[in-house]
Amino acid sequence: MNQARAYPAISVTERAEHSIRRGHPWVYDSELTALPQDLSDGALADVLSPKGRYLGTGFYNSHSKIRVRILSTNANDKFDQAFFERRLRYALAYRKTVMGPKDYSCCRLVFGESDGLPGLTVDRFHNILVTQTLCLGMEQRKGILFPLLYRLLTQEGEQIDGIYERNDVAIREREGMEQNQGYYPLEGCPTPEGSEILLTENGIQYWVDYAHGQKTGFFLDQKYNRQAVARLSAGKRVLDCFTHTGAFALNAAAAGAQHVHAVDISKDAVGLAQRNAHLNHLEGNMSFQVANVFDLLTELDRNRCRDYDFIILDPPAFTKSHHTVRNAQRGYKEINLKAMRLLPRGGYLATCSCSHFMTPELFCQMLRGAASDAGVSLRQIEARQQSPDHPILWNVPETDYLKFYLFQVV
């Protein structure tokens, strides 16, 4: 590099160089070849090729397996308040375009690397923002980011009544950060009492507990997949497995399903799903059960149950690493095989995986194996992914995580 730089320099391997030039923003611990001694965790550092060429600038963290998260590959960028304001403006403008005015009030506003803000998630539930920060560099810059986000939204005329942090995840400890949660103190921004909010999605209302629910309290990425399920549900007898707060079940019931039975292992989740059914006046054609889905499907299969002609499988991620993918694949196959055996010819199946490590190839391989073992054929209706407020960067495979299929079983 010929010009003087404000940041310490880290040298990386050719493998890392090729990855960065292809657009991937992560540098792993095994890819570092030279490191300045005085580099502090969370600080910005330049990343150089083996020949000393500039590749990008990112957040360094010695605690993380991902040693550097590239923030920009533009050597002219200055990482000041104006830089972060541009990134946030781009993120908000994108959501307003792809989600439209109707869904902008209930969507993911920031999706980490997909928005050039590594490790930062911001979900909007109407007037509440729920955040999760999994990158130390971003954690250290919340004092810039959160006031900016609040100002940009209020300048648009949006009402924001609180920013709630859901940093109660173990991965923060592996990044050298403590777990915590609570309202972020921000001048001019109120902090409401309690943590429940009434939100509307696809015309259905939900009570969401953003302090105690899974992740940030509600799974926004399935928004349009729930609409796809609703289109097939009229007159159907539906079994919704892993219902959580009842979102798929409620969409099916609202669309005119004959009956919907919703199942989850969590008593609290089922209780909230029942509240949501009552809220939407749908309890008359719905029933709920606290049960282990694996055990329930086994029992229904053993008893040759034929009560359902539409089964929805929306399980949690069965794997969060490469090392457990094969075990996860067996788990996915078990529930899909039993669902296919329970359905009559001409019945319908919605099935998905939210794990990045369960690749589309592995998931489809599993489905083919399950169909073969069940002695059925799958007629594909739709192959879908996460909603566009969770944008997929083709150069960052980790952003492509949700596989969702609708089939007719024939």
VOVO-132273 format. One record per residue (C-alpha): chain; x negated, y negated, z. Coordinates in steps of 0.02 Angstrom, whole numbers. Layout:
VOVO-132273
  kette    east   north      up
      A       X       Y       Z
...
end
This chain:
VOVO-132273
  kette    east   north      up
      A       0       0       0
      A     -68    -169     -49
      A      43    -285      53
      A      35    -304     241
      A     179    -219     331
      A     263    -259     497
      A     286     -77     546
      A     166      63     594
      A     138     195     460
      A     172     381     466
      A      99     498     334
      A     198     649     277
      A     175     805     173
      A     208     823     -13
      A     363     922      31
      A     431     775     131
      A     383     656      -8
      A     481     756    -136
      A     631     765     -20
      A     633     577      12
      A     612     539    -174
      A     762     650    -208
      A     860     543     -86
      A     862     645      74
      A     838     530     226
      A     762     652     353
      A     580     691     393
      A     556     845     504
      A     425     869     639
      A     328     995     533
      A     313     869     390
      A     209     737     481
      A      22     732     443
      A     -34     571     528
      A      46     470     667
      A      -6     309     755
      A     -35     333     942
      A      63     181    1000
      A     225     221     908
      A     374     216    1027
      A     533     318    1013
      A     672     227     923
      A     552     109     837
      A     549      77     651
      A     404     151     554
      A     351     157     372
      A     338     328     293
      A     193     353     171
      A     156     488      44
      A      -5     590      53
      A     -79     462     -68
      A     -24     315      40
      A     124     260     -64
      A     274     184      22
      A     424     301      33
      A     539     215     156
      A     565     146     330
      A     659     233     468
      A     685     268     652
      A     552     375     736
      A     592     491     882
      A     466     613     956
      A     606     706    1048
      A     698     752     890
      A     665     891     767
      A     709     757     639
      A     560     646     676
      A     609     505     558
      A     781     454     494
      A     755     345     341
      A     853     184     349
      A     797     110     183
      A     681     148      38
      A     673     -34     -13
      A     505    -109      42
      A     582    -283      35
      A     717    -248     166
      A     708    -340     331
      A     794    -245     470
      A     875    -393     551
      A    1056    -433     594
      A    1093    -479     413
      A    1036    -305     356
      A    1153    -215     475
      A    1295    -334     434
      A    1276    -289     249
      A    1282    -104     289
      A    1439    -125     394
      A    1523    -235     263
      A    1489    -103     130
      A    1562      33     243
      A    1721     -67     278
      A    1745    -119      97
      A    1729      62      41
      A    1864     120     164
      A    1982     -18     112
      A    1964      39     -68
      A    1974     228     -50
      A    2097     237      93
      A    2207      91      44
      A    2296     -28     162
      A    2411     108     229
      A    2272     223     293
      A    2137      93     331
      A    2205      75     508
      A    2175     259     547
      A    2015     324     469
      A    1828     347     492
      A    1745     179     466
      A    1564     238     480
      A    1499     410     436
      A    1316     408     482
      A    1195     442     340
      A    1334     425     210
      A    1343     240     256
      A    1157     213     280
      A    1181     206     469
      A    1103     370     527
      A    1179     455     678
      A    1322     331     700
      A    1505     380     691
      A    1648     256     709
      A    1829     315     702
      A    1972     192     701
      A    2134     236     786
      A    2234      79     747
      A    2173     -50     874
      A    2044      63     958
      A    1871     105     891
      A    1793     268     953
      A    1606     285     925
      A    1475     419     940
      A    1289     380     930
      A    1170     526     898
      A    1014     432     842
      A     901     342     967
      A     861     202     845
      A    1046     166     825
      A    1073     181    1012
      A     946      44    1040
      A    1035     -69     914
      A    1214     -53     977
      A    1197    -229    1044
      A    1188    -287     863
      A    1303    -161     781
      A    1456    -161     893
      A    1478    -350     905
      A    1456    -360     715
      A    1586    -226     685
      A    1709    -310     802
      A    1682    -479     720
      A    1698    -413     542
      A    1862    -324     580
      A    1939    -469     673
      A    1888    -586     532
      A    1988    -473     416
      A    2139    -500     528
      A    2129    -328     608
      A    2169    -314     793
      A    2039    -219     895
      A    2076    -195    1079
      A    1929     -89    1132
      A    1772       6    1081
      A    1761     175    1168
      A    1601     277    1166
      A    1611     467    1157
      A    1430     508    1189
      A    1469     665    1290
      A    1377     785    1174
      A    1226     893    1211
      A    1134     842    1053
      A    1101     672    1132
      A     991     755    1262
      A     890     838    1125
      A     866     663    1053
      A     804     597    1220
      A     966     510    1268
      A    1085     535    1413
      A    1264     588    1390
      A    1395     458    1433
      A    1565     393    1387
      A    1671     241    1422
      A    1719      73    1352
      A    1576     -28    1278
      A    1568    -199    1363
      A    1590    -328    1228
      A    1626    -512    1255
      A    1797    -558    1190
      A    1850    -378    1165
      A    1972    -309    1294
      A    1955    -141    1381
      A    2127     -63    1398
      A    2178      48    1541
      A    2191     233    1503
      A    2133     325    1348
      A    2291     379    1256
      A    2350     296    1098
      A    2498     324     985
      A    2441     338     805
      A    2531     372     642
      A    2462     479     501
      A    2559     541     350
      A    2715     469     430
      A    2694     578     586
      A    2659     507     758
      A    2532     581     879
      A    2479     550    1055
      A    2289     553    1049
      A    2176     558    1201
      A    2013     486    1135
      A    1923     508    1301
      A    1959     693    1328
      A    2007     767    1159
      A    1884     859    1047
      A    1752     753     959
      A    1829     578     954
      A    2003     641     995
      A    2079     677     825
      A    2017     758     664
      A    2037     625     532
      A    1946     724     398
      A    2097     838     366
      A    2217     694     333
      A    2254     734     150
      A    2235     922     172
      A    2381     912     293
      A    2482     831     154
      A    2434     974      38
      A    2498    1099     166
      A    2659    1001     187
      A    2695    1013       0
      A    2704    1203      14
      A    2797    1215     179
      A    2981    1187     139
      A    3082    1340     189
      A    2927    1436     247
      A    2897    1530     409
      A    2729    1459     461
      A    2595    1521     582
      A    2471    1381     623
      A    2315    1453     704
      A    2193    1344     804
      A    2326    1208     805
      A    2233    1088     923
      A    2354     941     940
      A    2474    1018     813
      A    2431     914     660
      A    2451    1047     525
      A    2602    1121     615
      A    2689     952     626
      A    2658     913     442
      A    2732    1082     396
      A    2884    1059     509
      A    2915     882     448
      A    2910     945     268
      A    3055    1064     302
      A    2976    1227     358
      A    3106    1353     419
      A    3003    1381     577
      A    2825    1342     634
      A    2733    1438     770
      A    2577    1346     831
      A    2439    1435     927
      A    2283    1375    1018
      A    2174    1444    1158
      A    2177    1277    1248
      A    2325    1250    1364
      A    2296    1062    1362
      A    2293    1057    1172
      A    2454    1156    1159
      A    2535    1043    1288
      A    2488     890    1185
      A    2551     975    1026
      A    2719    1004    1112
      A    2726     821    1163
      A    2692     772     983
      A    2830     887     920
      A    2953     807    1042
      A    2892     634     991
      A    2935     671     810
      A    3099     761     851
      A    3031     922     773
      A    3039    1037     925
      A    3197    1120     860
      A    3106    1221     727
      A    2939    1240     816
      A    2868    1356     949
      A    2700    1355    1038
      A    2586    1483    1116
      A    2424    1478    1217
      A    2323    1625    1151
      A    2157    1682    1081
      A    2188    1680     893
      A    2074    1830     863
      A    2172    1933     989
      A    2340    1871     925
      A    2302    1913     743
      A    2239    2085     796
      A    2401    2117     891
      A    2511    2056     749
      A    2415    2163     625
      A    2427    2316     736
      A    2615    2291     753
      A    2633    2264     565
      A    2712    2095     595
      A    2797    2018     443
      A    2867    1862     525
      A    2766    1736     423
      A    2750    1690     240
      A    2626    1546     265
      A    2474    1558     380
      A    2356    1412     417
      A    2179    1446     481
      A    2090    1290     542
      A    1959    1358     663
      A    1822    1259     750
      A    1647    1275     679
      A    1592    1454     709
      A    1410    1408     677
      A    1304    1253     708
      A    1137    1325     648
      A    1063    1434     512
      A    1025    1569     640
      A    1207    1611     677
      A    1279    1600     501
      A    1298    1787     477
      A    1390    1808     642
      A    1501    1662     595
      A    1536    1738     425
      A    1597    1896     511
      A    1711    1790     622
      A    1784    1699     472
      A    1809    1864     382
      A    1900    1940     530
      A    2032    1806     542
      A    2054    1789     354
      A    2066    1977     327
      A    2201    1993     460
      A    2296    1843     394
      A    2295    1916     218
      A    2359    2082     285
      A    2499    1995     382
      A    2563    1898     232
      A    2688    1971     110
      A    2649    1974     -76
      A    2681    1798    -134
      A    2641    1725      37
      A    2529    1574      61
      A    2364    1550     151
      A    2275    1389     200
      A    2098    1423     261
      A    1947    1316     298
      A    1777    1298     379
      A    1708    1137     453
      A    1529    1200     470
      A    1397    1133     350
      A    1295    1292     377
      A    1438    1398     310
      A    1403    1346     131
      A    1537    1351      -4
      A    1448    1502     -79
      A    1450    1598      86
      A    1630    1548     123
      A    1690    1605     -48
      A    1591    1766     -31
      A    1679    1796     134
      A    1850    1763      58
      A    1819    1882     -86
      A    1764    2017      36
      A    1915    1989     147
      A    2035    1997      -1
      A    1954    2157     -64
      A    1964    2240     107
      A    2145    2184     125
      A    2188    2253     -47
      A    2256    2087    -111
      A    2213    1957    -241
      A    2199    1771    -209
      A    2282    1649    -328
      A    2197    1482    -296
      A    2313    1332    -281
      A    2187    1202    -227
      A    2007    1187    -170
      A    1985    1033     -63
      A    1858     946      49
      A    1856     813     184
      A    1951     651     155
      A    1853     512      68
      A    1826     411     226
      A    1698     549     262
      A    1602     523      99
      A    1488     657      31
      A    1315     606     -28
      A    1258     731    -159
      A    1076     704    -109
      A    1119     742      74
      A    1200     915      83
      A    1234     896     269
      A    1370     769     229
      A    1466     903     132
      A    1537    1011     269
      A    1725    1043     252
      A    1786    1184     140
      A    1976    1196     122
      A    2071    1317      12
      A    2254    1348     -24
      A    2298    1518     -96
      A    2446    1623    -141
      A    2417    1804     -90
      A    2468    1921    -233
end
